[in-house]
């Protein structure tokens, strides 16, 4: 039986279509105390699924979806869908991807992502700490990506 004083584990929804990353991501985030749910797509009833899950934070890859599906939704389209729905617009989304171009970074920022993490420059086992720092105090969180950092005058 759980103690009532025990802190609730933060719930993360990881949208990542690379099966090879699933177990590594799951283990890394669970080691930092997260309850982890992984989805390899943002298709069909995506918004309804997110509403039912009620994650504290979403980790979104840029390149998601099945390559052989003509109408596959990528991570930026999924982000736009989430931010345009009143039920999901306040769920923080952090982009976590190997796909790093300035146009994608700017698009993610303009759509409402809170940060953009380039996996090529990070050790995945240390990434969950970034998410915990955000969840601990979003108002003082300093984004990893310089384009997301506020300009100080």
Beta strands, then each sheet from edge to edge (+ up, - down):
strand 1: 11-15
strand 2: 35-39
strand 3: 57-60
strand 4: 92-97
strand 5: 115-118
sheet 1: 2+ 1+ 3+ 4+ 5+
end
